[in-house]
Amino acid sequence: MSFSTSTKEELARLEEKKKCCELAELSALIRMDGTLQISSNQQYSLNVTTESAPVARKIYNMARNLLELPASIVVRRKLRLKKNNSYMVRIYPRGGQDLQKLGLLNHEGEILAGIHKDIIRHRCDQKAYLRGAFLAGGSISNPEGGNYHLEIITNDQVLAEDISKLLNKFDLGAKISNRKNFHVVYLKESEHIFEFLALIGAHQALFDFENVRIIKDMRNQVNRIVNCETANLNKTVDAAVRQLENIKLIQQTIGLKALPQNLREVANLRLQYPDSSLKELGEMLVPKVGKSGINHRLRKIDEIAEKITKTK
């Protein structure tokens, strides 16, 4: 089971205590995945299609228990691709009044684009609507993968803009991109995805997401430290090799005796202890010399070697 599927199954089992929140969630589910049919005798039918059995069950239960509407579920077996089941929940509103309750019609009886303001009047309603929108058209990448990504897809541009605005009321940094004939509302930052999961009540998914994120951050931090230490070690080794070559050049040309005493002492120590650090070399001198002092003397030796090279 994918991380996205397990998250949706957790959310599908979640029960709202307030009717206004339940209505907002049902409105989002129908608005995202539903189609409205009107027969010649003005009979309404809402068909909501999903590939998730828990989500279909939730839509069916909310339609019957919340609005007391007749409903049924039709199971269809796909013959191609993954051949998983498809579930269509049929809801039979009694008239335009029920459609207005669901936020599908405005007060003039016209089909509404976007989100009806009355449906998301309260903050709890807004959270519930986002939960329904994610259940219907959302997906989230596995946090163990390379990138963090959460998206909600719709073919309605106005609805996509309204969902994006609703997400950004909670400072989640939502953006919209177009993908063929669809509009994709997405979150990219791990912090924003974490906050979104907390917002819609996906607590188990939130725990799993954060657990993976912490492990990944720790692994990345360890890798950065190791890479930094490796780079510093390489610089130290390169510097030591260069110093040895320069000291041997001086030894073979003008001789180490030509160096001032303080430089000659450091040169002899470097020849004797090629793997020692600058700090260790300084502690061998009497009196002791700090790391910066040893580094200064070795730079002087490098300069002398450079002059010898130029005069050759």
N, C-alpha and C positions, 0 to 999 in steps of 0.2 A: 504494500500500500504506500502510495506517495505521501509526502509531507502535506501536500495540498489537500489530498483526499481525506487524510486523517483529521486535518484541521476542520474541514467541512462537516465531517461526521460528528465531531465534538460539538460544533455549533448547532447542528441539527437537533441534537439531544437537549440543548439548552431551552428552558421554558421561561417565558417572561411572566412577571407577576402583575404588571399593569396592562390593561387592555389597550391603552393608547400606544404603548411600545409594541405590543403584538400586532396591532393594526398597521403600524409603520413598517414592521418587518415584512408582513404579508404583502403590503403595497409594493415594496421594493421587489420582492420575489416575482410578483405578477407583472410589474412594470418592466422588469429585465427579461423575463423568459416567457411572457404570456402573449397571447393573441386574442383579440375580441371579435367574436362573430355575432352578427345580428341577422336573424332570419326574417323572412318576408312578413311574418306576423309579429315582428318586433320582440321576439324572444332572444334574450342575451345568453351568450355562452363564453366563458373564459377558459382557454386551453393553455395550461402551463406545462412546458416540457423540460425535463431534467434527466440527467443520467445517474443521479444519486437517489437510491431508494429511501434513505433517511430524510432527504430534503423533500421528496414527493410526499412522504408520510406526514411531514410537518405541515406542508401546504394544505393537504387534505384535512388534517385535524384542526388547523386554524380556521379554515373556511367553514367547517361544520360547527365548531365550538364557539368561535368568536362572533361570526355573523349569522350562524344558524342557516347556512345555505346548503342546498343539495350539492353533493360532490361525488365524483367517482374517479378511480384510477385505472388507466389502460396501460398494460405492459406490452412493449414491443421489443422484439428481438432483432438486432441489427444483423444483416447478412454479410456485411463487409467489414474490413479493418479489424478492430479488436473484438467485434461481435458481442459487445456488452449490451445489457438491456437499456432501453429508453423508457421513461415513465411519463405519461401525459395525465395530468390532473385536470379533470373537467369540473368547472364550478359554474353553477347556474344562478346568476344574480336575478333578483325579482324585478329589477328595473333600474332606471337611471340613478335612483337614490342610493342603491348599494354600490354602484360604480363611483358615485361621488364620495362615499365613505372610504373607498379604497384609493381615492386620489387619482382616479383615471379620467374623470370628467370634472370640468369646472362648474361653477354655480349656474352657468347658462346652458349646461348640458352638452358642451363641446368637448371633444377629446383633448386632453391636456398634454402639452409637451413638457418634459422635465418633471421636477418634483413639486407636488402640490404643497404649498406652504402650511396648510392646516395639518398635514400629515406629520410634519417635523417641527411642530410648534415648541416642544420642550426638548431639553438637552438629552433626556433619556430616549425620546423618540428618534433623535438624530443618530444616536448610537445604534439603535435597533434597525433603522433604515440602512445604515452602512453594513450591518451584519447581513441583512437580506440581500443587498446588492452584491456582497462578496459571495454569499452562498449561491446566487444565481449566475453571476458572470465573472467571478474572481478566481485567481490562482496565485500561488506563492511558490517560489523556487525552494528547493531543498537547501537549508542553511549550510549543509556540509559541502555544497558545491562551491564554485569559485566566486559567484556574485550573489548579492542579495537583491531580490526583485519581487515585488507584489503588484498585481494589476487587476483591474476590473474592466471588462470589455463590453461595449454596447454598440449597436448600430445607430443610436440616436445621439446626434451631436449635442442637442440641448440637454439631454439627460446626463451625458458625459461631463458637460460643463457644470451642471448642478452638483453632481457627485464630487467633482474636483473642489468646488467651492465649499461643500459640506466638510470634506476632509480637511481643508485648510482652515476651517473654523477651529479645528483642534491643532493647528500649527504642524501639520504633517508633511508639508512640502510636496503636495501632489502636483503632477504635471500631466499633460495630455499629448499623445502622439497619435498619428493616423496609421492604420495598418490595413491596406486594401480598402474595403468598404466599412471598416469598423473604427471606432474611436476608443483608444486605450488610455484609461486613467491609471497612472502608475506611481509607485513609491520605490526609491532606490536606496535610501539611507537605512542602515540596519536599525538605527535608533527610532526612525519613523515607523518602520515595520513593527518593531517591538511595541511601540505605543499604540499602534493600530490594533494589534492582537489583544492588548490589554483593554482597549476601548470597546471591542465587540464581544468580549467575554471568553476568548479562546485561551483559557488559563493553562491547560495542559500543553497546547501548542506553544504558548508563550514560554513555559518552563523549558521545553525541548529546544526551542529556538535560542533562548538565552544561554542554555548549557553549551550548545554547539558554538555559539558566538564567543563565549569566554575561552573555550578550548582553542579556537582558531586564533583569537587575539594573543593568548599566551604563547602558542606555537610561533606566531609571527614575531612576537617580541623576542623570543629565544633566538630565532633565526637572525633577526637584526643584530642582536648582541654578538652572536657567533661570527656573523659576517664582518662586523666592526672590529672584533678582536683579531680575526684572521687578516683583515686589511692592515691593522696596526702591526701585527706580527710580521707580515710581508715587508712593510716599510722598514721595520727594525732590522730584519735580515738583510735587506738590500743595502741599508745604510752601513751595516757592519762589514759586508763584503766590499763595499766601496772604500771604506776606511782602511781595511787591510791592504787593498790594492795600492792605495795612495801611500801608505806607510812603507810598503815593500819597494815602491818606486823611489821614494826618498832614500831608503836604505841602500839601494843599488846604484844611486847616482851620487848625491852629495854626502850620504851617510847620516845616520841619526844623530851623530855627535854634533852636526851642524845646527841642530835644532836647539832652541832655548830649553832650559832644564824642565820647565813646567810642561812643555809640549813633548819633550823626550820621554818623560815619565809616563805620560798617557799613551804615547806610541808603543812603548815597551809592554805596558799592561794589555793593550789591545792585541798585540802579537801573541802574548802569553795566554790571554783569555778571550779568544775570538767570539765565544758565544755569550759572554757576560753582558748584562744591560749597562746603560750609562750610570744608573744608580749604584750598581754593584762595583763598577770600576772606581767610582768616586769614593766608596767606602774603603777601598784598598789603599788609598793614598794616606800619607801622614804629613800634615793634618788632612782630615777628610775634606772632600770637595763635593758640592752638590751636583745634581744632575745637569742643571743649566751650565755650571762651570765646566764640566767635562765636555758637554756639547759644544761650548764656545771654543775650547782648545782643539777639539777634533775638526771644527770648521776651519781653524787657522791652518791645521795640517793639510786639509783639502786644498786650501788656497795656495799653499807652498807647492803641493804636487801639481796643481793646475799650471802654475808658472813654469815649473820644470818641463811639463809637457809642451808648452808653447815655444820654449827655447830649443827644443830638440830639432 
